[in-house]
Amino acid sequence: MPEDQPLFSTKPIVEEKPKRRAPRRAESPLGGARRASSRSRKPSSSANQKEINDSLTAIYQDDSGRFPDMKEIAIKKSRPFLRLISIIVLGGAALATLAWTGFIFTPGNHFPEDKVALEIRGPDHLGLGATSTYYITYKNNYSEALKDVTLNVYYPVGFTFGNSSPSADNAGHNEWRIGNIPANQGGAITVEGKNYGTLNEQKSWRVFLNYKPTNFNSDLQKSATLTTVIDSSPFSLSVSGPDKASLGAEVEYSFNVKNDGDWAPSSLQLSPVLPANFTISSSTPALDKNNRWSFSLLSPTKATSTAPSGQSLRAAPTILKNLTFKIKGKFGTTEDKTSPIKGILLLPTTPTKAGYQIAVAEIASELIKNDLSYNMAINGSVNDSDSQPDDILNITIHIKNTNAKDIKNVTVALVLDTPSVKRQSILKWPEIVDQYDGTIQGEQLTDDIRRGTVTWNSKKIPALARIKPNDEINIDVRLPIKGEKDFDLSAIKISKIMAASKLTFTDQTGTAQTINANPITITLNSDLKFENRDTVSTNPEGKEQHAVTWVLTNSFHALKNIEISADAYGDLSFAPGSAAAGTVTYAPDTKKISWKIAELPESIDVANAAFTIIINKKNPTQNTLLSKVHIQAEDAVTGKKLDFMGEEVSLAN
């Protein structure tokens, strides 16, 4: 019921005689005061009083003959200001809802994006190094102008920008600030450039038109794409070699580069991909340190005459059409029946990085096994592995006669090419352990590489005079690597040890045969070492505290991305200390302690970090305070990852 509406009673109105009151006032039939007539007037007649009562009865009587109880009428005060505020708020909300509903659901408020056209056209099948032209068109088919228009182009990887019309507005040649486009108007941009990339690799042009309609307060965007592929090249590559290759016998493979076009880049690279059991004995021309040939198809210019000024005149360089590269080597012992020799022709993107793969060729040779099983392992691995100064090389050579007949006059040679400083090898040859006391011979190959060869024959190992079918012979050699105390590690320029082994024998026909074992490369990484120091004491509060110091030592190669971490156990408090390099952090929720160092140069041979752990409440069943420490780092020279564990911190109960 509304708060200002009077309350009604069902009791009928009973006439009351006016009470005698003040001489000039009388009570009305409604209970209210009214003015009395003047003394000079005559009192109202009963007829008049009855007429008044009838009129009032007609007003207040309902259809059932009942009247409201005027004594029970209650009128509450109204609050027009609050009512006005409520009306304004509710009305505003209703208008906002209607406006939003109109924005979402009224088709006329949506910008018709199909009225903006954007397209890119041009060749999608390309030739390597060829020049191509692309056309970008845009048009505003809307009835209103577009403002703040900008067009951006993202070129495919390998596309080299040449020119454009109109010119771009930024240094990257890929942004055009168009401004406004009137209704039913448009424009075009032409871009020209050269295409480089790996053959048959799909790439995309991506074009974006950013704009704002004049009657629509939002930034919008239109996009277009075009997929391209370089599927032809003036360059081709072929590989030739023997269909069959005997294990241990020298074979030769040729790589031929052919140019059928009139374009010659300033530099190309040819990378031979060889199986792990193939050992290169020579290459023509010589491979670089990355086992690649880098070359140009432009012939060197020569002086043809002399100008009057005395300067030499040179003929224009000619484009070479064919170049041939050769590799000689031997296949070692393997279980594979065939072995692929592969070549990859690369177009470099920078002088130091290999770039796009523009030609590939491969040949597979059938491997003919000999009458011997012959392989080598270093530290238990027949594949390439890692080591560091002060380590020990445990070398095992295994020979087994798998033929049905004897083999005779066997000679075994172990060849180790190692880093050298001042004609001294990094290996401790005087400390070699060899039960057969093979003959050792040293040879200085270059200023940085020294070769050591150990040879065994029947004089050293009598069983090599004749090996019967299924007989086996193992030769074990233990050879230490020098450390910083007995070798100038900082002067080393090569960080690899190349291990090879070959075996010669006479077969049943009296023919001399040679077999090569699997070659192994040992990479010498940083000699990073870790030490965990713990000093126990009691603090002034009577609690046990541990002053922990983590120590890193390194004398060979710079390091980067170093992280040392451990988990703490028990009810403890951590107090940070100092770090010679990097930062030490503690995570209270996991109780993990971490020490991170971005870089540690070779000139810093010792780095440490200190912190204190206070045991708040000792647990008699707890034996370990800190877990084994996890050490991770990257050798900045070899790029190899170092990952090992350090000792834990124990509690004395």
HELIX and SHEET records of a PDB file:
HELIX    1   1 SER A   46  TYR A   60  1                                  15    
HELIX    2   2 MET A   70  GLU A   72  5                                   3    
HELIX    3   3 PRO A   80  PHE A  105  1                                  26    
HELIX    4   4 PRO A  107  ASN A  109  5                                   3    
HELIX    5   5 GLU A  113  LYS A  115  5                                   3    
HELIX    6   6 TRP A  429  GLU A  431  5                                   3    
HELIX    7   7 PRO A  462  ALA A  465  5                                   4    
HELIX    8   8 LEU A  489  ALA A  491  5                                   3    
SHEET    1   A 2 ARG A  25  GLU A  27  0                                        
SHEET    2   A 2 ALA A  33  ARG A  35 -1                                        
SHEET    1   B 4 VAL A 116  ARG A 121  0                                        
SHEET    2   B 4 THR A 131  ASN A 140 -1                                        
SHEET    3   B 4 GLN A 185  ASN A 195 -1                                        
SHEET    4   B 4 PHE A 159  SER A 165 -1                                        
SHEET    1   C 5 HIS A 125  GLY A 127  0                                        
SHEET    2   C 5 LEU A 220  SER A 232  1                                        
SHEET    3   C 5 GLN A 202  PRO A 213 -1                                        
SHEET    4   C 5 LEU A 146  TYR A 154 -1                                        
SHEET    5   C 5 GLU A 175  ILE A 181 -1                                        
SHEET    1   D 4 PHE A 235  SER A 240  0                                        
SHEET    2   D 4 GLU A 250  ASN A 259 -1                                        
SHEET    3   D 4 ASN A 322  PHE A 331 -1                                        
SHEET    4   D 4 PHE A 278  THR A 284 -1                                        
SHEET    1   E 5 LYS A 244  SER A 246  0                                        
SHEET    2   E 5 TYR A 356  ILE A 368  1                                        
SHEET    3   E 5 THR A 338  LEU A 347 -1                                        
SHEET    4   E 5 LEU A 268  VAL A 273 -1                                        
SHEET    5   E 5 TRP A 293  PHE A 295 -1                                        
SHEET    1   F 2 ALA A 303  THR A 306  0                                        
SHEET    2   F 2 SER A 312  ARG A 314 -1                                        
SHEET    1   G 4 LEU A 372  ILE A 378  0                                        
SHEET    2   G 4 ILE A 392  ASN A 401 -1                                        
SHEET    3   G 4 GLU A 472  PRO A 480 -1                                        
SHEET    4   G 4 VAL A 433  ASP A 434 -1                                        
SHEET    1   H 5 SER A 385  SER A 387  0                                        
SHEET    2   H 5 ILE A 520  LEU A 524  1                                        
SHEET    3   H 5 LYS A 496  THR A 506 -1                                        
SHEET    4   H 5 ILE A 407  VAL A 421 -1                                        
SHEET    5   H 5 GLN A 424  SER A 425 -1                                        
SHEET    1   I 4 SER A 385  SER A 387  0                                        
SHEET    2   I 4 ILE A 520  LEU A 524  1                                        
SHEET    3   I 4 LYS A 496  THR A 506 -1                                        
SHEET    4   I 4 ALA A 512  ASN A 516 -1                                        
SHEET    1   J 6 SER A 385  SER A 387  0                                        
SHEET    2   J 6 ILE A 520  LEU A 524  1                                        
SHEET    3   J 6 LYS A 496  THR A 506 -1                                        
SHEET    4   J 6 ILE A 407  VAL A 421 -1                                        
SHEET    5   J 6 ILE A 449  TRP A 456 -1                                        
SHEET    6   J 6 THR A 439  GLN A 444 -1                                        
SHEET    1   K 5 SER A 385  SER A 387  0                                        
SHEET    2   K 5 ILE A 520  LEU A 524  1                                        
SHEET    3   K 5 LYS A 496  THR A 506 -1                                        
SHEET    4   K 5 ILE A 407  VAL A 421 -1                                        
SHEET    5   K 5 ARG A 466  ILE A 467 -1                                        
SHEET    1   L 4 LYS A 529  THR A 538  0                                        
SHEET    2   L 4 GLU A 544  THR A 553 -1                                        
SHEET    3   L 4 VAL A 606  LYS A 617 -1                                        
SHEET    4   L 4 ASP A 571  ALA A 579 -1                                        
SHEET    1   M 5 THR A 583  ALA A 587  0                                        
SHEET    2   M 5 LYS A 592  LEU A 600 -1                                        
SHEET    3   M 5 LEU A 559  ASP A 567 -1                                        
SHEET    4   M 5 VAL A 629  ASP A 635 -1                                        
SHEET    5   M 5 LYS A 641  GLY A 646 -1                                        
SHEET    1   N 2 THR A 624  LEU A 626  0                                        
SHEET    2   N 2 VAL A 649  SER A 650 -1                                        
END                                                                             
